[in-house]
Amino acid sequence: MLKPEPAGGPTPQLFFQTANAYQRSQALKAAIDLDLFTAIGLGHDQVPTLAERCGAATRGVRILADYLTIQGFLTKEGDRYKLTPDSALFLDRRSPAYMGSVLGFLHAPKFIAAFENLTEAVRKGGTVAGEAGTVSPEHPLWVDFARSMIPMMAKPAEEIGMFVRQSQPNVKKVLDIAAGHGLFGIEIAARCPEAEVTALDWPNVLTVARELAHKSGIESRYHTIAGDAFQQEFGEGYDLVLLTNFLHHFSMQTCESLLRKIHRSLAPGGRVITLEFVPHDDRVTPPPVAEFSLIMLATTPEGDAYTFREYEQMFAAAGFARTELHPVAGSIEQVLVSMR
Ligand SMILES: Nc1ncnc2c1ncn2[C@@H]1O[C@H](CSCC[C@H]([NH3+])C(=O)O)[C@@H](O)[C@H]1O
């Protein structure tokens, strides 16, 4: 006779959910491609008008909208759909916090491809997507990153801009290492009128940063160094060096050698601001932060999500006097402030 499983009994639910997780991300991508969230935000809340607005079949839209309701992106009352507050903020194209473009990086074919042979990456202990994965010189994926990820970095960049404005208002020489889109340095230039920002990155990526500096009206105080952060001369006398989302791509030893070079480039009293995924010492919490390590396994030869203890050790070994950890509002990443 069929009987319900007792509560707390074994269940294959996690296995099925995880095995099918790709369907969830593809459904989200389809909805963003069709601009379904914006259409619902505009009040097209029933299948026929929604389908017309999105240029899709009624059967397709019904099944997709129901699936997104099940996943928690929409709510449904009778036959009418509504955006949840999070979907309205992040997935309606008219919102200033719209995140749709972020899939341009997170779903970039080269990025997904790095996960297609994860078994081999685990065997090897590093990426099998080419010799150096995403840290190969001038890897084209970084242009996708620079063009797509601004919505995700807007909030932490603003927070760091405000932090510098408060704690180092007269900052003059700023070096933004691996600047990408450039937003972090640009937010500082926008808030600190004496700041001269030098952005370093691969040449094709700097094109994107320069465009943004121009749009932000700070281009006369924006300078660039094109090339490899490990090879190029930085110059000296910097009051502030920004290291956002860079160290996690490399081994501790490689990070340490870069930090030594940075230490030499700082003026007395200079600081480094690092933005990173910093898991607890157990390396499994908080989950969204600790999970970042898997991305480094799939996409880089030796990168990792390092703990605060490990960062403290790297900065100390490179000659820094002290490193502090600060939370960042609106982000799962944290800021490390290291004093020369
Ligand atoms: N060896 C290298 N030298 C200089 N830049 C690099 C190197 N390897 C990777 N990058 C850049 O590192 C950046 C990592 S993404 C981080 C971008 C930005 N700082 C942010 O926090 O959002 C990309 O823009 C890459 O082009």
The ligand as an SDF file (V2000), in Angstrom:
LIG
                    3D

 26 28  0  0  0  0  0  0  0  0999 V2000
   47.0900   39.9900  -15.5430 N   0  0  0  0  0  0  0  0  0  0  0  0
   46.1730   40.9450  -15.5760 C   0  0  0  0  0  0  0  0  0  0  0  0
   46.5410   42.2470  -15.6050 N   0  0  0  0  0  0  0  0  0  0  0  0
   45.6110   43.2440  -15.6280 C   0  0  0  0  0  0  0  0  0  0  0  0
   44.2780   43.0120  -15.5940 N   0  0  0  0  0  0  0  0  0  0  0  0
   43.8670   41.7310  -15.5710 C   0  0  0  0  0  0  0  0  0  0  0  0
   44.7790   40.6360  -15.5620 C   0  0  0  0  0  0  0  0  0  0  0  0
   44.0630   39.4890  -15.5310 N   0  0  0  0  0  0  0  0  0  0  0  0
   42.7610   39.8390  -15.5080 C   0  0  0  0  0  0  0  0  0  0  0  0
   42.6360   41.1800  -15.5300 N   0  0  0  0  0  0  0  0  0  0  0  0
   41.4030   41.9820  -15.4350 C   0  0  0  0  0  0  0  0  0  0  0  0
   40.8580   41.7330  -14.1500 O   0  0  0  0  0  0  0  0  0  0  0  0
   39.4840   42.1340  -14.1560 C   0  0  0  0  0  0  0  0  0  0  0  0
   38.7330   41.1880  -13.2680 C   0  0  0  0  0  0  0  0  0  0  0  0
   37.0420   41.5870  -13.1200 S   0  0  0  0  0  0  0  0  0  0  0  0
   37.0830   42.8930  -11.9380 C   0  0  0  0  0  0  0  0  0  0  0  0
   36.7550   44.2240  -12.5390 C   0  0  0  0  0  0  0  0  0  0  0  0
   36.4770   45.3320  -11.5210 C   0  0  0  0  0  0  0  0  0  0  0  0
   37.6740   45.6430  -10.7330 N   0  0  0  0  0  0  0  0  0  0  0  0
   35.3630   44.9310  -10.6010 C   0  0  0  0  0  0  0  0  0  0  0  0
   35.5790   44.7660   -9.4000 O   0  0  0  0  0  0  0  0  0  0  0  0
   34.2170   44.7980  -11.0490 O   0  0  0  0  0  0  0  0  0  0  0  0
   39.0590   42.1260  -15.6190 C   0  0  0  0  0  0  0  0  0  0  0  0
   38.7360   43.4210  -16.0450 O   0  0  0  0  0  0  0  0  0  0  0  0
   40.2900   41.5820  -16.3590 C   0  0  0  0  0  0  0  0  0  0  0  0
   40.4800   42.1440  -17.6510 O   0  0  0  0  0  0  0  0  0  0  0  0
  1  2  1  0
  2  3  1  0
  2  7  2  0
  3  4  2  0
  4  5  1  0
  5  6  2  0
  6  7  1  0
  6 10  1  0
  7  8  1  0
  8  9  2  0
  9 10  1  0
 10 11  1  0
 11 12  1  0
 11 25  1  0
 12 13  1  0
 13 14  1  0
 13 23  1  0
 14 15  1  0
 15 16  1  0
 16 17  1  0
 17 18  1  0
 18 19  1  0
 18 20  1  0
 20 21  2  0
 20 22  1  0
 23 24  1  0
 23 25  1  0
 25 26  1  0
M  CHG  1  19   1
M  END
$$$$
